[in-house]
């Protein structure tokens, strides 16, 4: 009887062991799930007027926030765009959801000067040869304007595409979902979803995607995500096809994830660079931004341009 009991207990222990190890492993993985606000008005690069300083004064910080709409307008590609966007004000730019990261003057922490490394000659040539925006040819429009990827104010890629740099105009809201094999990073603008394969290997370099090929693993309480294989058209900050991004998502507390990203591209910058800022938990609902190429926006933009041309022609007569 006693032998049968010991045998049964041993069998039960063996059957339970994998489940116990699985539960222990799950408990050791950081919980990153939820909706997060990765927005900040802290600039990626240190503004020239603060080139020797890593922090704003409180008064300078308040003025930087106040002048945000003017900076957004000034970055629009043409004078016509800037005239059309006179409604970009503190209502359009959701300043309340885009706090400064303390008093820092840049998100870049390396190089220490808070600036991107200078573009290499090849990158400068690539940038100069990029097709100029032409209303006669919609394919010269930016990826966001064509509703292929990203959004207004992003760096050339999507808010979900690493490095996940915040927009200058609208909040950068993300939803993160974790399973045992994958992590999903979904962004409201423009409804892009990046899937990170855990403990995997990169696809062949011939297989490229808009958001790159992301693989990840856990390093203590940090999710490390390594991304390569970007499409040629995805030019994050003028990057090329050999862009390589390593992100680190670290749970700091119940309401904060520290996002740290290191970027390298031997076709764009001589050295790598690193930026860091917090993602804050939010209960804001994510809206369905159903933008897609071929929607009415492009048609109406072109129709408006033709109408402007006819008006100018009539006035000249």
N, C-alpha and C positions, 0 to 999 in steps of 0.2 A: 504494500500500500504506500509506504513511505517512498519507495523507489519510483513508483508510478507518479506520485505527487511531485517529486523533484524533477522527473523527466518532463512533466507537463509545465512546471514553472520555467524550466530551461528553454523549452520550446516557445513559450509565451514571450520570454525575454528576447530570444532571437528574432521573433516576429516583430516585436516592438522596437528593437534597436534602430532599424532604418528610419522609422517614423520619428523617433527621438532625435536622431542625427539630423533629419530633415527639418524638424522644428527648431533645433539649435542653430542650424545654418540659416534658416529664415530669420530668426531673432537677431542674428549678427549682421544682417543686411540692412542698410539705412532705408527708412521709409521715406521716399521722395514723392509719394503720390499726393495729388491734390491740384488745386489751381493756384498759380503763382504769377506775381507781377514782377517782371524783370526790367521795368522801366526806370529810367533815371535821367535827369537833365544834366548830370555831370558829363562833360564832353569826353569823347574817347581820347582825343589828344589835348594836351595843354594849350590853351589859347596863347597867341604870341605875346599879348600884353602881360601874361603871367609866366613867361618862359623860365624865370628864375625862382618860381615859387610853387610849392606843392599844394598849398591851401589858399582858399579865399579868406578874406575877412568876412565877418557876418554881413557887413554892409555890401560888399562886393557880391556875395552870394545872393542876397536879395535882389540886387540889380540884374544879375545874370538870369534869375528866374523871370523877373518882370519883362526883360527884353527878348524872351524866347520866341514869341510870334514873329518879331521882326527878323530874327536870324533864320527862322524857317522860310519866310518869304524870300529872303536874300539868296537862299540856296536853290531856288527854282531855276530851271535851265534857261529861260528866256524872259525878256522884259514883258512879253505878252502874258506869260504864265503868272508873273508877279502881279500884273495889273488885274488879272482875272481872280486872283486869290486874295483880294482885299479883305475877305471875311475870315482869314486866318488870324484869329485873335485869341485872347485867353479863354474863350469859350470853346473854340475849335481845338486848341492845344490843351489837352486835359492836364494842366499843371498839377492839380490836386492828386493825380495818380502817378506823377512822375517826380518824386522828390530827389533832391541832390543826395549824393553819397557822402554824408558828412559835409566837410568843407573842402574836399579834394578838388583839385583843378583838372584832373584827368583820371580816366579809368585805367589807362596804361600804367603799369607799375614797373615794367622792364621793356625798354631801356629806362634808366632812372630819370631821364629828362622828360618823361611822359609823352614822347613823340614816337610816331611810327618811324622805322628805319627808312632812309631815302629809297625811292624807287630805283631799281637797276635800269641801265639803259634799255635793255630788252623790254622791260615793262613799260617804260616811257614810250617806246615805239609802238607797242601793242595798244596802248591807250590812245595815242594819236591817230592810229589807223582804224579805230572803232568807228563804225558808220555814224554820221551825224544825224540827229533827229530831223526827219523830213516828212512833212504832212502828206506828201504824195505817196509815201511808202510806209505803211504801218509797221513793217518789219524792222524799221530803224528806231521804233519806239523802245523805251526801256521794258524790261521783263515785267515790271509791276504794271505799267500802262497797258501792256498786252494781256494782263491777267494770267500770265504763265507762272509767275513766281514772285513772292515777296510783296512789298507794299510801298506806298509813298513814304519817303524819308528813310528807307532802309539803305544798306550799304552797297547794294548791287545784287544781293541774293535775297533769300527769304529770312524772316525773323526766326524761322525754325532751322535755317541752314547755318552750320557753325562757320565762323564764330557768331553766336547769337547776339549781335550788337543791337542795343535798343534803338528804336525809332526816335527821330527828333520831333515828331508831330503827334503820334498817337501811342497810347500805352501798349506795352509788349506783354500781353497776357498769354500764359502757357498752361496747358493741362498735362500732367505727367501720370502715366499709368505703368505699373510694373507687373510682370509675371515672372515665372522662374526662368524663362528663356529669352524674354524681350523686355525692352523699355520703350514706351511710346511717348514722344514729345510732340504735342499738337499746339499749333499757334492759331489764334483767332484770325489774324491777317497774314496771308490770304488763305485760310483754311488748309495750311500745309501740315502734313503729319510725317515726322521722321521716326523710323523704326530702328532701334539699336539692337543688334543681335548680341546676346551675352555669350561670352567665352567662345566666340567664333573666330574665323579668319577672313581677311579681306577677299572680295571677289577679284577675278583677273582684271588687270588695268584696262582692258578693252571694254569692260562693262562699267559705264559711267551713268550718273543720275544727277538730277537737278540739286538734290540735297546732299549728294555725296553718299559714300558707303560707310556706315557707322557700325563699329563693333565695340563692345564694352565689357568691363569686368569690375568687380568690387575690390577695393583696396581699403580694408578696414571699414570705416564709416563714410567712405567716399566712392561714388560711382565715377569711374574713369572711362571716357568715350573717345575713341580714336577714329578719325574720319579722313578718308581719301577718296579718289575716283570721282571728282567733280566734273561736270560737263564744262566744255570750253566756254559756254555762254554765261556760266555762273561766276561772275567776277566780283567776289567779295573784296571791296577796297582795292580794285584793279588786280586781283590775284589771277594766276594762270591755272593750267590743268594740273600742276604738281603741288597745288595747295594741300597742306597737311595740318590738321587741327587736332589738338588734344584738349578735351574739356574735363574739368573736375567739378562734380556736384557734391558738396559736403553739407550734411544737415547740421546746422549750428544750434538751433533750438526749435521749438514747436512751430515757430512762425517764420523761420529764416533758413534759406539755403545759400551757402557761399558758392558763387559761380566763378571759377577761375579758368581761363582759356589761354593756351599757348599756340601761336600760329607761326608756321614756317612755310616758305615757298622759295626755292632756289632760283625761280624764274622772275621773282618780283622784288624780294628784299635780300640784302646781303646777310642779315642776321634774323633770328626769330624775335618775336615780341609777345608780351604777356599782359593781359588785362584781368581785372577782378572787380566784382561788385555783387551786392546781395540780390536774391530773389525773395520777395516777401509774400507770405500767404495772403490770399484774398478770397472773399466770398462773392466777388463780382461775377455775374453770369457771362458766359462767352456767347456772343451772337454769331449767327450763321452768315458769313460774308461770302456769298456765292458769286465770286468773280471768276470768269473764264474767258479764254480767248474767243473772239467772235461775238462778244456781247454788244449791247447797243452803245456802250461808251465810245468805242473806236469809231463806229459809224457816225455818231453824233459829233465827235471831235472833228472828223473830216468834213461833215456837212457844215459845221460852224466855220471852219477855215475857208471853205468855198464861199460862204455867205460874206465873210469879211473881205475876201478878194473882190467880190462883185460890188460891195459897198464902196471900197476904195476906188475901184474903176469908175463907178458912177460919179463920185465926188470929183475926180480929176477932169471929167468932161465939163 
